[in-house]
Every structure is written in structure tokens, then in C-alpha cells.
């Protein structure tokens, strides 16, 4: 199952590694190293799945997650936030910002790939549900 567009990777420190892991999982990564430009990249691409790598850049990562969270939700997408081991307590903050999934390092490529595939499935399910019931408030 592939997302409707590429997977946007936002990672100021490990962008190449995360993009390679996204590609290894079978998806098309579009990388953005600079968090301040993430919004522009998101708007320019048909993205529904976003990976925000906040490892080593927690403040920046959560800021980007807060910025993109509502937009990802509006596109019926999913957002995976990666956290450093020492930042595990920020998992709830990441969820509050819009993350549908959080991974706390260390994690291997299999765990990352499986979590990313689940995020893609979540986005697909949301899209299917919207197609089957385009106006849930309408009278039958």
C-alpha cells in the first residue's frame, strides 16, 4: 500500500539516514532539512504522510509537528515523530501536536519500516472512510 504522494521527511540532523530508511521501506521520500521551510515543502507536495525527526532537535521537531499537525489531519494523513531516548517524556507533547505515531530511539530499520507502513495504512483508512462517508453530518 503506497501513500497518494511522497513521504515528507523533516530532519535537521539525520535527513539522509531517515530518507534512506523511508526508501528502504518502499516509499518515496522527499527530504527537508530545515524545519523553518517544512511548511513550504508540505504545501508544495501532495504529501499525506510526514516523518518529523526530532532526535537531537526536540524544540524544532515539536514546533514543526505543531505547525504541520492540523494540515496533515486536514489531508487525512498521518505523522510519525522520532524522539531521542532522553526525550521520551515528550511523546505526549508530540501526540498533542498531531503525531499519529511516535518512535523513541534506539530502533532498528525493521521497527521503523513497520511503523511507517502502519502510518501509511492509517492515512489510507482515513481516505477510504472519507470516500465512503463524505458528509458524516448529512441526513441519510
N, CA, C and O atoms as a MOPAC input file, in Angstrom:
PM7 MOZYME 1SCF
protein

 N      0.85200 1    -1.17200 1     0.00000 1
 C      0.00000 1     0.00000 1     0.00000 1
 C      0.89700 1     1.23400 1     0.00000 1
 O      1.74600 1     1.40000 1     0.87600 1
 N      0.69700 1     2.09200 1    -0.99200 1
 C      1.50500 1     3.29400 1    -1.11600 1
 C      0.67200 1     4.52800 1    -0.79000 1
 O     -0.52800 1     4.56200 1    -1.06400 1
 N      1.30600 1     5.54200 1    -0.20500 1
 C      0.56200 1     6.78300 1     0.03400 1
 C      0.26800 1     7.46100 1    -1.30200 1
 O      0.89000 1     7.14400 1    -2.31500 1
 N     -0.68200 1     8.39500 1    -1.29800 1
 C     -1.05000 1     9.11100 1    -2.52100 1
 C      0.08900 1     9.96300 1    -3.05700 1
 O      0.09900 1    10.29100 1    -4.24300 1
 N      1.02400 1    10.32100 1    -2.23400 1
 C      2.15200 1    11.14500 1    -2.64300 1
 C      3.39000 1    10.68200 1    -1.91700 1
 O      3.39500 1     9.61200 1    -1.30800 1
 N      4.43900 1    11.47900 1    -1.97500 1
 C      5.67400 1    11.10500 1    -1.28600 1
 C      5.53900 1    11.22300 1     0.23200 1
 O      4.59000 1    11.81800 1     0.74200 1
 N      6.49400 1    10.65100 1     0.93000 1
 C      6.59000 1    10.79500 1     2.38500 1
 C      7.54800 1    11.95100 1     2.64900 1
 O      8.71300 1    11.90900 1     2.25400 1
 N      7.04600 1    12.98100 1     3.31900 1
 C      7.87500 1    14.13400 1     3.64800 1
 C      8.67900 1    13.82900 1     4.90400 1
 O      8.11600 1    13.48900 1     5.94400 1
 N      9.99100 1    13.95200 1     4.80100 1
 C     10.90800 1    13.72600 1     5.92100 1
 C     11.47100 1    15.07600 1     6.33400 1
 O     12.06800 1    15.78400 1     5.52300 1
 N     11.27700 1    15.43000 1     7.60200 1
 C     11.82200 1    16.67300 1     8.13600 1
 C     12.81400 1    16.29300 1     9.22400 1
 O     12.43200 1    15.81900 1    10.29400 1
 N     14.09100 1    16.50600 1     8.93600 1
 C     15.12900 1    16.08300 1     9.86100 1
 C     16.34400 1    16.98700 1     9.73300 1
 O     17.08000 1    16.89800 1     8.75000 1
 N     16.56300 1    17.85900 1    10.71500 1
 C     17.71800 1    18.74700 1    10.63400 1
 C     19.05500 1    18.02800 1    10.79900 1
 O     20.07600 1    18.51600 1    10.31600 1
 N     19.06700 1    16.88000 1    11.47200 1
 C     20.33800 1    16.21300 1    11.75700 1
 C     20.55900 1    14.92900 1    10.97600 1
 O     21.68400 1    14.65200 1    10.56100 1
 N     19.51700 1    14.14300 1    10.76700 1
 C     19.67900 1    12.80400 1    10.19800 1
 C     18.85000 1    12.60000 1     8.93300 1
 O     18.38400 1    11.49300 1     8.66300 1
 N     18.67000 1    13.65500 1     8.17000 1
 C     17.80600 1    13.61600 1     6.99900 1
 C     18.15000 1    12.53200 1     5.99800 1
 O     17.26100 1    11.84300 1     5.49700 1
 N     19.43600 1    12.37300 1     5.70100 1
 C     19.83500 1    11.36700 1     4.71900 1
 C     19.53400 1     9.96400 1     5.22300 1
 O     19.06200 1     9.11900 1     4.46200 1
 N     19.80300 1     9.71000 1     6.49600 1
 C     19.55100 1     8.38600 1     7.06300 1
 C     18.06000 1     8.06900 1     7.10100 1
 O     17.65000 1     6.96000 1     6.75800 1
 N     17.25000 1     9.03900 1     7.51800 1
 C     15.80900 1     8.80400 1     7.59400 1
 C     15.23200 1     8.64000 1     6.19200 1
 O     14.37300 1     7.78500 1     5.97700 1
 N     15.68900 1     9.44400 1     5.24000 1
 C     15.21900 1     9.30800 1     3.86300 1
 C     15.57900 1     7.93500 1     3.29800 1
 O     14.77800 1     7.31400 1     2.59900 1
 N     16.78200 1     7.47100 1     3.60300 1
 C     17.18900 1     6.14100 1     3.14600 1
 C     16.31400 1     5.05500 1     3.77300 1
 O     15.96600 1     4.07700 1     3.11100 1
 N     15.96000 1     5.22400 1     5.04100 1
 C     15.08800 1     4.24500 1     5.70900 1
 C     13.67800 1     4.26800 1     5.11900 1
 O     13.04200 1     3.22200 1     4.99400 1
 N     13.18700 1     5.45800 1     4.75600 1
 C     11.87600 1     5.56900 1     4.10200 1
 C     11.92200 1     4.85000 1     2.75100 1
 O     11.00500 1     4.10300 1     2.41000 1
 N     12.98000 1     5.07800 1     1.99400 1
 C     13.12800 1     4.41500 1     0.69200 1
 C     13.25000 1     2.90400 1     0.86100 1
 O     12.66200 1     2.14600 1     0.08900 1
 N     14.01200 1     2.45900 1     1.86800 1
 C     14.17400 1     1.02700 1     2.11600 1
 C     12.84700 1     0.36700 1     2.48900 1
 O     12.65400 1    -0.82600 1     2.25200 1
 N     11.93700 1     1.14500 1     3.07300 1
 C     10.61200 1     0.61600 1     3.43200 1
 C      9.68500 1     0.59500 1     2.22300 1
 O      8.55400 1     0.11800 1     2.31900 1
 N     10.15400 1     1.10800 1     1.08100 1
 C      9.37700 1     1.03200 1    -0.14400 1
 C      8.60100 1     2.28400 1    -0.50300 1
 O      7.68200 1     2.23500 1    -1.32000 1
 N      8.96600 1     3.41700 1     0.10900 1
 C      8.24000 1     4.65400 1    -0.14200 1
 C      9.16300 1     5.70200 1    -0.74300 1
 O     10.38600 1     5.57400 1    -0.67800 1
 N      8.57700 1     6.73300 1    -1.32400 1
 C      9.31400 1     7.80800 1    -1.97800 1
 C      9.52900 1     8.96000 1    -1.00000 1
 O      8.58700 1     9.69600 1    -0.70500 1
 N     10.75000 1     9.13000 1    -0.49100 1
 C     10.99000 1    10.22400 1     0.46000 1
 C     11.22700 1    11.55800 1    -0.23600 1
 O     11.82300 1    11.61700 1    -1.31200 1
 N     10.75700 1    12.61900 1     0.39100 1
 C     11.08200 1    13.98500 1    -0.00300 1
 C     11.62400 1    14.62700 1     1.26600 1
 O     10.89200 1    14.80600 1     2.23900 1
 N     12.90800 1    14.97200 1     1.25400 1
 C     13.57500 1    15.43200 1     2.47500 1
 C     13.59300 1    16.94500 1     2.58700 1
 O     13.71700 1    17.67100 1     1.60100 1
 N     13.46600 1    17.38900 1     3.82200 1
 C     13.58000 1    18.80200 1     4.15200 1
 C     14.41600 1    18.89400 1     5.41800 1
 O     13.96500 1    18.47800 1     6.48500 1
 N     15.60600 1    19.42400 1     5.32100 1
 C     16.49200 1    19.52200 1     6.48200 1
 C     16.13600 1    20.69700 1     7.38300 1
 O     16.29200 1    20.61000 1     8.60100 1
 N     15.66700 1    21.78000 1     6.80900 1
 C     15.43800 1    22.99700 1     7.57800 1
 C     13.98000 1    23.05900 1     8.02600 1
 O     13.08100 1    23.23000 1     7.20300 1
 N     13.75100 1    22.92000 1     9.31900 1
 C     12.37300 1    22.93100 1     9.82500 1
 C     11.58900 1    24.18200 1     9.45200 1
 O     10.37600 1    24.11700 1     9.24700 1
 N     12.27400 1    25.32400 1     9.36200 1
 C     11.55500 1    26.55400 1     9.04300 1
 C     11.00400 1    26.55800 1     7.61800 1
 O     10.13200 1    27.36500 1     7.29600 1
 N     11.50200 1    25.67000 1     6.76600 1
 C     10.99700 1    25.57900 1     5.39700 1
 C     10.06100 1    24.38700 1     5.20000 1
 O      9.59100 1    24.14300 1     4.08900 1
 N      9.79300 1    23.65700 1     6.25900 1
 C      8.96100 1    22.45600 1     6.15500 1
 C      7.54700 1    22.77200 1     5.68800 1
 O      6.96500 1    22.02400 1     4.90300 1
 N      6.99700 1    23.88100 1     6.17200 1
 C      5.62900 1    24.25000 1     5.78700 1
 C      5.54300 1    24.49400 1     4.28100 1
 O      4.59600 1    24.04600 1     3.63400 1
 N      6.50600 1    25.18800 1     3.72900 1
 C      6.51600 1    25.45000 1     2.28700 1
 C      6.60000 1    24.14700 1     1.49700 1
 O      5.90700 1    23.97600 1     0.49400 1
 N      7.44600 1    23.23800 1     1.95100 1
 C      7.60500 1    21.96400 1     1.25600 1
 C      6.32700 1    21.14100 1     1.34900 1
 O      5.92200 1    20.49600 1     0.38200 1
 N      5.69700 1    21.16700 1     2.51500 1
 C      4.44900 1    20.43900 1     2.70300 1
 C      3.38800 1    20.95500 1     1.73100 1
 O      2.68800 1    20.17000 1     1.09200 1
 N      3.27600 1    22.26900 1     1.62400 1
 C      2.26700 1    22.86200 1     0.74500 1
 C      2.57700 1    22.60100 1    -0.72800 1
 O      1.66100 1    22.54500 1    -1.54900 1
 N      3.85400 1    22.44200 1    -1.07200 1
 C      4.25600 1    22.25100 1    -2.46300 1
 C      4.12400 1    20.80900 1    -2.94000 1
 O      4.15000 1    20.55600 1    -4.14400 1
 N      3.98500 1    19.87200 1    -2.02800 1
 C      3.95300 1    18.44800 1    -2.38600 1
 C      2.59300 1    17.84200 1    -2.03200 1
 O      1.92700 1    18.32100 1    -1.11500 1
 N      2.17700 1    16.80100 1    -2.74400 1
 C      0.92700 1    16.10000 1    -2.40000 1
 C      1.15900 1    15.09600 1    -1.26500 1
 O      0.93500 1    13.89600 1    -1.42500 1
 N      1.60400 1    15.60200 1    -0.14200 1
 C      2.02700 1    14.77000 1     0.98600 1
 C      0.84600 1    14.46400 1     1.89900 1
 O      0.04300 1    15.34300 1     2.21200 1
 N      0.75100 1    13.18700 1     2.32700 1
 C     -0.21900 1    12.82000 1     3.35500 1
 C      0.44600 1    12.11400 1     4.52100 1
 O     -0.17200 1    11.92600 1     5.56900 1
 N      1.70900 1    11.71800 1     4.34800 1
 C      2.45900 1    11.07000 1     5.42500 1
 C      3.74200 1    11.86400 1     5.64700 1
 O      4.50200 1    12.13800 1     4.71800 1
 N      3.95600 1    12.22800 1     6.92800 1
 C      5.09600 1    13.06200 1     7.30300 1
 C      5.87800 1    12.35500 1     8.40400 1
 O      5.29300 1    11.79800 1     9.33300 1
 N      7.19800 1    12.38400 1     8.29300 1
 C      8.08600 1    11.90500 1     9.35000 1
 C      8.85100 1    13.11200 1     9.86400 1
 O      9.60100 1    13.74600 1     9.12300 1
 N      8.65400 1    13.42700 1    11.14500 1
 C      9.37100 1    14.53000 1    11.79100 1
 C     10.41200 1    13.90700 1    12.71000 1
 O     10.06800 1    13.25200 1    13.69400 1
 N     11.67500 1    14.11100 1    12.39000 1
 C     12.75900 1    13.56400 1    13.19100 1
 C     13.21600 1    14.62700 1    14.18600 1
 O     13.95700 1    15.54700 1    13.84100 1
 N     12.75700 1    14.48000 1    15.42700 1
 C     13.09800 1    15.44500 1    16.47800 1
 C     14.29000 1    14.98500 1    17.30500 1
 O     14.59400 1    15.59200 1    18.33200 1
 N     14.96800 1    13.92900 1    16.88000 1
 C     16.12700 1    13.43900 1    17.62700 1
 C     17.24200 1    14.47300 1    17.54900 1
 O     17.70400 1    14.83400 1    16.46700 1
 N     17.65700 1    14.93500 1    18.71100 1
 C     18.70500 1    15.94200 1    18.77700 1
 C     18.22100 1    17.34200 1    18.45500 1
 O     19.01400 1    18.28400 1    18.43200 1
 N     16.94500 1    17.48800 1    18.20900 1
 C     16.37200 1    18.79800 1    17.87000 1
 C     14.92200 1    18.83400 1    18.34800 1
 O     14.00800 1    19.11100 1    17.57300 1
 N     14.72600 1    18.54900 1    19.63500 1
 C     13.37500 1    18.38700 1    20.17600 1
 C     12.52000 1    19.63900 1    19.99400 1
 O     11.38700 1    19.54900 1    19.52100 1
 N     13.03900 1    20.78100 1    20.35700 1
 C     12.24900 1    22.00800 1    20.25800 1
 C     11.82000 1    22.27500 1    18.81800 1
 O     10.65700 1    22.58300 1    18.55700 1
 N     12.76300 1    22.15700 1    17.88900 1
 C     12.45200 1    22.35400 1    16.47200 1
 C     11.45300 1    21.30900 1    15.99000 1
 O     10.49800 1    21.63500 1    15.28500 1
 N     11.67200 1    20.06200 1    16.36800 1
 C     10.80700 1    18.97900 1    15.91400 1
 C      9.37000 1    19.14500 1    16.38400 1
 O      8.43000 1    18.97500 1    15.60600 1
 N      9.20300 1    19.47900 1    17.66100 1
 C      7.84200 1    19.67600 1    18.18000 1
 C      7.18900 1    20.90400 1    17.55700 1
 O      5.97800 1    20.92300 1    17.33500 1
 N      7.98400 1    21.92300 1    17.27900 1
 C      7.45000 1    23.11100 1    16.62000 1
 C      6.91900 1    22.77800 1    15.22500 1
 O      5.83600 1    23.22100 1    14.84200 1
 N      7.68800 1    21.99600 1    14.47600 1
 C      7.24700 1    21.57800 1    13.13800 1
 C      6.01500 1    20.68200 1    13.24500 1
 O      5.08400 1    20.80700 1    12.45000 1
 N      6.00700 1    19.78400 1    14.22000 1
 C      4.84700 1    18.90400 1    14.40400 1
 C      3.59500 1    19.72100 1    14.71400 1
 O      2.52200 1    19.43200 1    14.18400 1
 N      3.72100 1    20.73800 1    15.56700 1
 C      2.56900 1    21.59700 1    15.87900 1
 C      2.10100 1    22.36700 1    14.64600 1
 O      0.90200 1    22.54900 1    14.43900 1
 N      3.04000 1    22.81100 1    13.84200 1
 C      2.71800 1    23.56000 1    12.63500 1
 C      2.00800 1    22.68200 1    11.60300 1
 O      1.00100 1    23.08500 1    11.02100 1
 N      2.54200 1    21.48700 1    11.38500 1
 C      2.00700 1    20.62200 1    10.32900 1
 C      0.88500 1    19.70900 1    10.79400 1
 O      0.10800 1    19.22600 1     9.97000 1
 N      0.78200 1    19.46200 1    12.09500 1
 C     -0.23400 1    18.53600 1    12.59400 1
 C     -1.63100 1    18.79400 1    12.06700 1
 O     -2.25200 1    17.87400 1    11.53400 1
 N     -2.15600 1    20.01500 1    12.19300 1
 C     -3.50100 1    20.27900 1    11.67500 1
 C     -3.59900 1    20.11800 1    10.15600 1
 O     -4.63600 1    19.70300 1     9.63800 1
 N     -2.52900 1    20.44300 1     9.45200 1
 C     -2.54100 1    20.31600 1     7.99000 1
 C     -2.52400 1    18.84900 1     7.56900 1
 O     -3.20000 1    18.46000 1     6.61700 1
 N     -1.74500 1    18.03900 1     8.28700 1
 C     -1.72000 1    16.59800 1     7.99900 1
 C     -3.10100 1    16.00800 1     8.26800 1
 O     -3.60700 1    15.21300 1     7.47600 1
 N     -3.70200 1    16.39700 1     9.37700 1
 C     -5.04200 1    15.91400 1     9.70900 1
 C     -6.05600 1    16.34600 1     8.64400 1
 O     -6.91300 1    15.55200 1     8.25700 1
 N     -5.97100 1    17.57300 1     8.17200 1
 C     -6.89300 1    18.05700 1     7.15000 1
 C     -6.75400 1    17.28100 1     5.84700 1
 O     -7.72200 1    17.14000 1     5.10000 1
 N     -5.55300 1    16.77900 1     5.57100 1
 C     -5.32600 1    15.96900 1     4.37200 1
 C     -5.62500 1    14.49500 1     4.61600 1
 O     -5.38000 1    13.65300 1     3.75200 1
 N     -6.15400 1    14.19000 1     5.79100 1
 C     -6.44600 1    12.80300 1     6.17600 1
 C     -5.18500 1    11.96600 1     6.12200 1
 O     -5.17400 1    10.85900 1     5.58400 1
 N     -4.12600 1    12.51300 1     6.68800 1
 C     -2.82800 1    11.86200 1     6.65700 1
 C     -2.39400 1    11.33900 1     8.00800 1
 O     -3.20000 1    11.18400 1     8.92500 1
 N     -1.10400 1    11.06900 1     8.11200 1
 C     -0.50700 1    10.54100 1     9.33700 1
 C      0.86800 1    11.17500 1     9.51700 1
 O      1.55200 1    11.50300 1     8.54800 1
 N      1.25700 1    11.33900 1    10.78300 1
 C      2.55600 1    11.92600 1    11.10100 1
 C      3.26900 1    11.06200 1    12.12900 1
 O      2.73000 1    10.77300 1    13.19700 1
 N      4.48200 1    10.65800 1    11.79500 1
 C      5.34900 1     9.88200 1    12.67200 1
 C      6.42700 1    10.80900 1    13.20800 1
 O      7.12600 1    11.46300 1    12.43500 1
 N      6.56500 1    10.87000 1    14.52700 1
 C      7.59600 1    11.69900 1    15.15600 1
 C      8.63200 1    10.77700 1    15.79200 1
 O      8.28500 1     9.85800 1    16.53400 1
 N      9.90200 1    11.03000 1    15.49600 1
 C     11.01400 1    10.27200 1    16.05400 1
 C     11.64100 1    11.07600 1    17.18800 1
 O     11.95900 1    12.25400 1    17.02400 1
 N     11.81700 1    10.42700 1    18.34700 1
 C     12.37900 1    11.08600 1    19.51900 1
 C     13.63300 1    10.36600 1    19.99300 1
 O     13.77900 1     9.15800 1    19.80800 1
 N     14.53200 1    11.12200 1    20.60500 1
 C     15.70700 1    10.53200 1    21.25000 1
 C     15.28900 1     9.84200 1    22.53700 1
 O     14.26600 1    10.18200 1    23.13100 1
 N     16.07500 1     8.88300 1    22.95700 1
 C     15.78700 1     8.14500 1    24.18200 1
 C     15.57000 1     9.07600 1    25.37300 1
 O     14.66100 1     8.85400 1    26.17300 1
 N     16.38000 1    10.09500 1    25.49600 1
 C     16.27500 1    11.02400 1    26.61400 1
 C     15.07700 1    11.95700 1    26.52700 1
 O     14.76100 1    12.65500 1    27.49100 1
 N     14.41100 1    11.97300 1    25.38500 1
 C     13.25700 1    12.84800 1    25.19300 1
 C     11.94900 1    12.07200 1    25.18300 1
 O     10.93000 1    12.58100 1    24.71400 1
 N     11.96700 1    10.86300 1    25.68800 1
 C     10.78100 1    10.01400 1    25.67200 1
 C      9.57200 1    10.62800 1    26.34000 1
 O      8.43500 1    10.34200 1    25.96500 1
 N      9.81600 1    11.48400 1    27.34500 1
 C      8.69000 1    12.12700 1    28.03700 1
 C      7.95100 1    13.09400 1    27.11500 1
 O      6.84800 1    13.52900 1    27.44700 1
 N      8.52400 1    13.43500 1    25.98100 1
 C      7.88900 1    14.34400 1    25.02800 1
 C      6.91800 1    13.62500 1    24.09400 1
 O      6.33500 1    14.25500 1    23.21200 1
 N      6.73700 1    12.32500 1    24.27400 1
 C      5.83000 1    11.57100 1    23.39800 1
 C      4.41300 1    12.12700 1    23.45100 1
 O      3.75600 1    12.23400 1    22.41500 1
 N      3.93400 1    12.48200 1    24.63500 1
 C      2.59100 1    13.04800 1    24.74100 1
 C      2.51800 1    14.41500 1    24.07000 1
 O      1.51000 1    14.74400 1    23.44400 1
 N      3.56100 1    15.20400 1    24.19100 1
 C      3.59100 1    16.50600 1    23.52200 1
 C      3.57100 1    16.31700 1    22.00500 1
 O      2.91900 1    17.08200 1    21.29500 1
 N      4.27600 1    15.31300 1    21.51000 1
 C      4.26900 1    15.02100 1    20.07800 1
 C      2.86300 1    14.60100 1    19.63100 1
 O      2.37800 1    15.03300 1    18.58500 1
 N      2.22600 1    13.76300 1    20.43100 1
 C      0.85300 1    13.35200 1    20.10600 1
 C     -0.08500 1    14.55300 1    20.11500 1
 O     -0.91300 1    14.70100 1    19.21700 1
 N      0.04000 1    15.40500 1    21.11900 1
 C     -0.79300 1    16.61000 1    21.19400 1
 C     -0.54900 1    17.53400 1    19.99500 1
 O     -1.44900 1    18.26300 1    19.57800 1
 N      0.65400 1    17.50100 1    19.44900 1
 C      0.99300 1    18.32500 1    18.28900 1
 C      0.42100 1    17.76400 1    16.99900 1
 O      0.39200 1    18.46000 1    15.98400 1
 N     -0.03800 1    16.50600 1    17.02100 1
 C     -0.62900 1    15.91200 1    15.82300 1
 C     -0.02400 1    14.60300 1    15.38500 1
 O     -0.46400 1    14.02300 1    14.39300 1
 N      0.98400 1    14.11800 1    16.10500 1
 C      1.58600 1    12.83700 1    15.73000 1
 C      0.56800 1    11.71500 1    15.88200 1
 O     -0.14700 1    11.63900 1    16.88200 1
 N      0.51300 1    10.85000 1    14.88300 1
 C     -0.32000 1     9.65700 1    14.98400 1
 C      0.50200 1     8.48600 1    15.48900 1
 O     -0.04400 1     7.48800 1    15.96000 1
 N      1.83200 1     8.61300 1    15.38800 1
 C      2.75200 1     7.58600 1    15.88300 1
 C      4.01700 1     8.26900 1    16.39000 1
 O      4.40800 1     9.33000 1    15.90200 1
 N      4.65000 1     7.63700 1    17.38400 1
 C      5.90400 1     8.13300 1    17.93200 1
 C      6.84700 1     6.94000 1    18.08500 1
 O      6.44500 1     5.88400 1    18.57500 1
 N      8.08500 1     7.10900 1    17.66900 1
 C      9.13100 1     6.11100 1    17.91100 1
 C     10.22300 1     6.75300 1    18.74600 1
 O     10.66200 1     7.86800 1    18.46300 1
 N     10.65800 1     6.04200 1    19.77400 1
 C     11.72700 1     6.53100 1    20.63700 1
 C     12.96500 1     5.67500 1    20.38300 1
 O     12.91500 1     4.44900 1    20.47900 1
 N     14.07800 1     6.33500 1    20.05600 1
 C     15.29900 1     5.60300 1    19.75200 1
 C     15.87900 1     4.98100 1    21.02300 1
 O     15.66600 1     5.49500 1    22.12100 1
 N     16.59700 1     3.89800 1    20.87700 1
 C     17.03600 1     3.30400 1    19.62200 1
 C     15.96000 1     2.38800 1    19.02600 1
 O     15.22600 1     1.71000 1    19.74500 1
 N     15.89300 1     2.39200 1    17.72100 1
 C     15.01200 1     1.48000 1    16.99100 1
 C     15.73300 1     1.07900 1    15.71300 1
 O     16.54200 1     1.83700 1    15.17700 1
 N     15.43600 1    -0.09400 1    15.24300 1
 C     16.07900 1    -0.60000 1    14.04400 1
 C     15.27100 1    -0.29800 1    12.79800 1
 O     14.16800 1     0.24300 1    12.86900 1
 N     15.83400 1    -0.65500 1    11.66000 1
 C     15.16700 1    -0.38300 1    10.38800 1
 C     13.86200 1    -1.16200 1    10.25200 1
 O     12.91900 1    -0.67400 1     9.62800 1
 N     13.79000 1    -2.36000 1    10.82300 1
 C     12.54300 1    -3.12900 1    10.75300 1
 C     11.42900 1    -2.43000 1    11.52400 1
 O     10.30400 1    -2.31700 1    11.03700 1
 N     11.74300 1    -1.96700 1    12.71900 1
 C     10.73400 1    -1.26800 1    13.53600 1
 C     10.30600 1     0.01800 1    12.83800 1
 O      9.11400 1     0.32200 1    12.77400 1
 N     11.26600 1     0.77100 1    12.31700 1
 C     10.93700 1     2.00000 1    11.60300 1
 C     10.05500 1     1.68900 1    10.39600 1
 O      9.02100 1     2.32900 1    10.20300 1
 N     10.45200 1     0.72300 1     9.59500 1
 C      9.68500 1     0.36400 1     8.40300 1
 C      8.26800 1    -0.07200 1     8.73500 1
 O      7.31900 1     0.33400 1     8.06400 1
 N      8.11800 1    -0.89200 1     9.76400 1
 C      6.77300 1    -1.33900 1    10.16100 1
 C      5.93400 1    -0.17100 1    10.66000 1
 O      4.75100 1    -0.07700 1    10.33200 1
 N      6.52200 1     0.71300 1    11.44100 1
 C      5.78500 1     1.86700 1    11.96000 1
 C      5.37800 1     2.79500 1    10.82200 1
 O      4.26800 1     3.32700 1    10.82500 1
 N      6.25500 1     2.99100 1     9.85900 1
 C      5.93300 1     3.82000 1     8.70700 1
 C      4.81300 1     3.18700 1     7.88400 1
 O      3.90100 1     3.88500 1     7.44100 1
 N      4.87400 1     1.88300 1     7.67800 1
 C      3.80200 1     1.19500 1     6.93700 1
 C      2.45800 1     1.33800 1     7.65600 1
 O      1.42400 1     1.49300 1     7.00600 1
 N      2.46600 1     1.28600 1     8.98300 1
 C      1.22300 1     1.49100 1     9.74100 1
 C      0.71300 1     2.92000 1     9.57400 1
 O     -0.49600 1     3.13300 1     9.49000 1
 N      1.60800 1     3.89700 1     9.52600 1
 C      1.19500 1     5.28600 1     9.30600 1
 C      0.55700 1     5.43700 1     7.92500 1
 O     -0.45100 1     6.12700 1     7.77300 1
 N      1.14400 1     4.79200 1     6.92900 1
 C      0.58500 1     4.83700 1     5.57700 1
 C     -0.79500 1     4.17000 1     5.56000 1
 O     -1.72200 1     4.67700 1     4.92800 1
 N     -0.92900 1     3.05000 1     6.24600 1
 C     -2.24000 1     2.38000 1     6.32800 1
 C     -3.26400 1     3.26300 1     7.01300 1
 O     -4.42400 1     3.30400 1     6.60300 1
 N     -2.84500 1     3.97500 1     8.05900 1
 C     -3.75500 1     4.89100 1     8.75400 1
 C     -4.25700 1     5.95300 1     7.78800 1
 O     -5.45600 1     6.23100 1     7.74300 1
 N     -3.36200 1     6.54600 1     7.02100 1
 C     -3.75800 1     7.57300 1     6.05100 1
 C     -4.71000 1     6.97900 1     5.00900 1
 O     -5.68300 1     7.62700 1     4.62400 1
 N     -4.44300 1     5.76800 1     4.55700 1
 C     -5.31500 1     5.11300 1     3.57400 1
 C     -6.69500 1     4.83600 1     4.15600 1
 O     -7.70500 1     5.03700 1     3.48100 1
 N     -6.74500 1     4.37800 1     5.39300 1
 C     -8.03900 1     4.12500 1     6.04100 1
 C     -8.85100 1     5.40900 1     6.17500 1
 O    -10.05500 1     5.41500 1     5.91800 1
 N     -8.20100 1     6.48600 1     6.57400 1
 C     -8.90400 1     7.76200 1     6.69400 1
 C     -9.46300 1     8.20300 1     5.34400 1
 O    -10.59200 1     8.68600 1     5.25500 1
 N     -8.66700 1     8.03300 1     4.30500 1
 C     -9.10000 1     8.40600 1     2.96500 1
 C    -10.28200 1     7.54900 1     2.51300 1
 O    -11.25100 1     8.06200 1     1.95400 1
 N    -10.19500 1     6.24300 1     2.75800 1
 C    -11.30100 1     5.33500 1     2.40700 1
 C    -12.56400 1     5.70800 1     3.15600 1
 O    -13.64400 1     5.74900 1     2.56600 1
 N    -12.44700 1     5.98000 1     4.43900 1
 C    -13.61600 1     6.33700 1     5.24700 1
 C    -14.24900 1     7.62600 1     4.72500 1
 O    -15.47400 1     7.73600 1     4.68200 1
 N    -13.43600 1     8.59200 1     4.33100 1
 C    -13.96100 1     9.84500 1     3.80600 1
 C    -14.66700 1     9.61600 1     2.46600 1
 O    -15.66300 1    10.27400 1     2.16500 1
 N    -14.15400 1     8.69200 1     1.67500 1
 C    -14.76600 1     8.38400 1     0.39100 1
 C    -16.10800 1     7.68500 1     0.58600 1
 O    -17.07300 1     7.97200 1    -0.12200 1
 N    -16.16200 1     6.77100 1     1.54500 1
 C    -17.39600 1     6.02800 1     1.80500 1
 C    -18.44700 1     6.88400 1     2.48300 1
 O    -19.64200 1     6.66300 1     2.28600 1
 N    -18.03000 1     7.84800 1     3.27300 1
 C    -18.95100 1     8.69400 1     4.02300 1
 C    -18.47800 1    10.14800 1     3.91900 1
 O    -17.94900 1    10.69500 1     4.88600 1
 N    -18.66400 1    10.77700 1     2.74900 1
 C    -18.09300 1    12.10100 1     2.53600 1
 C    -18.67400 1    13.18900 1     3.43900 1
 O    -17.99200 1    14.18000 1     3.69900 1
 N    -19.89200 1    13.04200 1     3.92200 1
 C    -20.50200 1    14.05200 1     4.79800 1
 C    -21.16400 1    13.34900 1     5.97000 1
 O    -22.36400 1    13.07800 1     5.93900 1
 N    -20.37400 1    13.05000 1     7.01900 1
 C    -20.92800 1    12.27700 1     8.14100 1
 C    -22.05300 1    12.98400 1     8.87100 1
 O    -22.79100 1    12.33300 1     9.61100 1
 N    -22.21800 1    14.29500 1     8.69500 1
 C    -23.28400 1    15.03200 1     9.37000 1
 C    -24.57200 1    15.09600 1     8.56700 1
 O    -25.58300 1    15.59600 1     9.06100 1
 N    -24.55200 1    14.59400 1     7.32600 1
 C    -25.74100 1    14.67100 1     6.47800 1
 C    -26.78200 1    13.64600 1     6.90100 1
 O    -26.45800 1    12.59000 1     7.44400 1
 N    -28.04600 1    13.98500 1     6.63700 1
 C    -29.14900 1    13.05000 1     6.92400 1
 C    -29.11700 1    11.92400 1     5.90800 1
 O    -28.78300 1    12.15100 1     4.74500 1
 N    -29.46600 1    10.68700 1     6.33700 1
 C    -29.47000 1     9.55300 1     5.40000 1
 C    -30.55700 1     9.65000 1     4.38000 1
 O    -30.68500 1     8.77100 1     3.52800 1

